[in-house]
Amino acid sequence: MQAPIIHILIDEQGTPRTINGRVKVHMLAKKHLAGEPVTELAKHYGLTVADVYAALAYYHDNRTYFDAHDAQVQPLIEQAKQHTAAIQQKISQHTGDN
């Protein structure tokens, strides 16, 4: 019997990533939940299908962690959206676009 293959690692900041360290588990899960097929995610990010399924399993096994993370960053995302809209409005006013 072979030893288990490790697909997920936790980086120095505590972020779960695929074993190659490049792709965040959370991002893969969100893209898949939005309708992106596993095979397309694997192809796009240079992962194996097993890596993507392992990321999805990790996400679902740790859903409380990811939901808490989403709740924590959501106010920052909303603030960034408002700031971006305000800047775009100032640029439009400055350039005369309406």
Short mmCIF file of the C-alpha atoms (twelve columns), coordinates in Angstrom:
data_MODEL
# 
_entry.id   MODEL 
# 
loop_
_atom_site.group_PDB 
_atom_site.id 
_atom_site.type_symbol 
_atom_site.label_atom_id 
_atom_site.label_alt_id 
_atom_site.label_comp_id 
_atom_site.label_asym_id 
_atom_site.label_seq_id 
_atom_site.Cartn_x 
_atom_site.Cartn_y 
_atom_site.Cartn_z 
_atom_site.pdbx_PDB_model_num 
ATOM 1  C CA . MET A 1  0.000   0.000  0.000   1 
ATOM 2  C CA . GLN A 2  1.246   3.453  -0.885  1 
ATOM 3  C CA . ALA A 3  1.592   6.296  1.578   1 
ATOM 4  C CA . PRO A 4  -1.129  8.955  1.311   1 
ATOM 5  C CA . ILE A 5  -0.486  11.776 -1.129  1 
ATOM 6  C CA . ILE A 6  -0.569  15.234 0.434   1 
ATOM 7  C CA . HIS A 7  -2.435  17.766 -1.724  1 
ATOM 8  C CA . ILE A 8  -2.877  20.724 0.646   1 
ATOM 9  C CA . LEU A 9  -0.364  22.734 2.653   1 
ATOM 10 C CA . ILE A 10 -0.750  25.662 5.018   1 
ATOM 11 C CA . ASP A 11 1.586   28.540 4.150   1 
ATOM 12 C CA . GLU A 12 3.428   30.834 6.555   1 
ATOM 13 C CA . GLN A 13 0.389   33.138 6.822   1 
ATOM 14 C CA . GLY A 14 -1.914  30.225 7.660   1 
ATOM 15 C CA . THR A 15 -3.536  30.137 4.218   1 
ATOM 16 C CA . PRO A 16 -4.458  26.688 2.875   1 
ATOM 17 C CA . ARG A 17 -3.010  26.205 -0.628  1 
ATOM 18 C CA . THR A 18 -2.511  23.468 -3.147  1 
ATOM 19 C CA . ILE A 19 0.667   21.478 -2.619  1 
ATOM 20 C CA . ASN A 20 2.572   23.511 -5.202  1 
ATOM 21 C CA . GLY A 21 1.875   26.527 -2.963  1 
ATOM 22 C CA . ARG A 22 0.454   28.687 -5.702  1 
ATOM 23 C CA . VAL A 23 -3.317  28.332 -5.551  1 
ATOM 24 C CA . LYS A 24 -5.488  29.167 -2.551  1 
ATOM 25 C CA . VAL A 25 -8.036  26.531 -1.554  1 
ATOM 26 C CA . HIS A 26 -10.618 29.247 -0.899  1 
ATOM 27 C CA . MET A 27 -10.294 30.672 -4.405  1 
ATOM 28 C CA . LEU A 28 -10.628 27.265 -6.056  1 
ATOM 29 C CA . ALA A 29 -13.718 26.499 -3.974  1 
ATOM 30 C CA . LYS A 30 -15.356 29.853 -4.745  1 
ATOM 31 C CA . LYS A 31 -14.739 29.435 -8.480  1 
ATOM 32 C CA . HIS A 32 -16.126 25.899 -8.400  1 
ATOM 33 C CA . LEU A 33 -19.185 26.986 -6.391  1 
ATOM 34 C CA . ALA A 34 -19.735 29.690 -9.039  1 
ATOM 35 C CA . GLY A 35 -19.936 26.985 -11.703 1 
ATOM 36 C CA . GLU A 36 -16.362 26.425 -12.883 1 
ATOM 37 C CA . PRO A 37 -15.868 22.710 -13.646 1 
ATOM 38 C CA . VAL A 38 -13.141 20.837 -11.766 1 
ATOM 39 C CA . THR A 39 -11.395 19.871 -14.996 1 
ATOM 40 C CA . GLU A 40 -11.250 23.499 -16.149 1 
ATOM 41 C CA . LEU A 41 -9.850  24.652 -12.801 1 
ATOM 42 C CA . ALA A 42 -7.188  21.956 -12.977 1 
ATOM 43 C CA . LYS A 43 -6.249  22.887 -16.532 1 
ATOM 44 C CA . HIS A 44 -6.220  26.641 -15.885 1 
ATOM 45 C CA . TYR A 45 -4.018  26.434 -12.776 1 
ATOM 46 C CA . GLY A 46 -1.788  23.554 -13.875 1 
ATOM 47 C CA . LEU A 47 -3.115  21.228 -11.176 1 
ATOM 48 C CA . THR A 48 -4.235  17.640 -11.224 1 
ATOM 49 C CA . VAL A 49 -7.923  16.898 -10.920 1 
ATOM 50 C CA . ALA A 50 -7.045  15.179 -7.626  1 
ATOM 51 C CA . ASP A 51 -5.482  18.437 -6.357  1 
ATOM 52 C CA . VAL A 52 -8.697  20.336 -7.113  1 
ATOM 53 C CA . TYR A 53 -10.893 17.695 -5.485  1 
ATOM 54 C CA . ALA A 54 -8.583  17.705 -2.442  1 
ATOM 55 C CA . ALA A 55 -8.936  21.491 -2.224  1 
ATOM 56 C CA . LEU A 56 -12.719 21.189 -2.419  1 
ATOM 57 C CA . ALA A 57 -12.744 18.488 0.254   1 
ATOM 58 C CA . TYR A 58 -10.519 20.650 2.484   1 
ATOM 59 C CA . TYR A 59 -12.845 23.613 1.933   1 
ATOM 60 C CA . HIS A 60 -15.954 21.649 2.882   1 
ATOM 61 C CA . ASP A 61 -14.223 19.984 5.859   1 
ATOM 62 C CA . ASN A 62 -13.268 23.454 7.134   1 
ATOM 63 C CA . ARG A 63 -16.315 25.449 6.076   1 
ATOM 64 C CA . THR A 64 -16.616 27.211 9.450   1 
ATOM 65 C CA . TYR A 65 -13.079 28.619 9.049   1 
ATOM 66 C CA . PHE A 66 -13.787 29.871 5.517   1 
ATOM 67 C CA . ASP A 67 -17.185 31.342 6.439   1 
ATOM 68 C CA . ALA A 68 -15.557 33.233 9.325   1 
ATOM 69 C CA . HIS A 69 -12.844 34.483 6.961   1 
ATOM 70 C CA . ASP A 70 -15.469 35.680 4.468   1 
ATOM 71 C CA . ALA A 71 -17.354 37.508 7.220   1 
ATOM 72 C CA . GLN A 72 -14.137 39.162 8.356   1 
ATOM 73 C CA . VAL A 73 -13.065 40.430 4.924   1 
ATOM 74 C CA . GLN A 74 -16.502 41.358 3.545   1 
ATOM 75 C CA . PRO A 75 -16.540 44.833 5.175   1 
ATOM 76 C CA . LEU A 76 -13.108 45.515 3.661   1 
ATOM 77 C CA . ILE A 77 -14.340 44.464 0.226   1 
ATOM 78 C CA . GLU A 78 -17.366 46.744 0.507   1 
ATOM 79 C CA . GLN A 79 -15.160 49.626 1.638   1 
ATOM 80 C CA . ALA A 80 -12.833 49.066 -1.331  1 
ATOM 81 C CA . LYS A 81 -15.805 49.030 -3.737  1 
ATOM 82 C CA . GLN A 82 -17.072 52.344 -2.359  1 
ATOM 83 C CA . HIS A 83 -13.611 53.878 -2.544  1 
ATOM 84 C CA . THR A 84 -13.176 52.680 -6.125  1 
ATOM 85 C CA . ALA A 85 -16.569 54.094 -7.138  1 
ATOM 86 C CA . ALA A 86 -15.675 57.457 -5.592  1 
ATOM 87 C CA . ILE A 87 -12.365 57.561 -7.462  1 
ATOM 88 C CA . GLN A 88 -14.049 56.612 -10.741 1 
ATOM 89 C CA . GLN A 89 -16.579 59.395 -10.229 1 
ATOM 90 C CA . LYS A 90 -13.797 61.953 -9.594  1 
ATOM 91 C CA . ILE A 91 -11.961 60.803 -12.724 1 
ATOM 92 C CA . SER A 92 -15.142 61.131 -14.790 1 
ATOM 93 C CA . GLN A 93 -15.744 64.622 -13.427 1 
ATOM 94 C CA . HIS A 94 -12.148 65.607 -14.123 1 
ATOM 95 C CA . THR A 95 -12.136 64.291 -17.692 1 
ATOM 96 C CA . GLY A 96 -15.626 65.567 -18.447 1 
ATOM 97 C CA . ASP A 97 -17.097 62.082 -19.020 1 
ATOM 98 C CA . ASN A 98 -20.684 61.595 -17.933 1 
# 
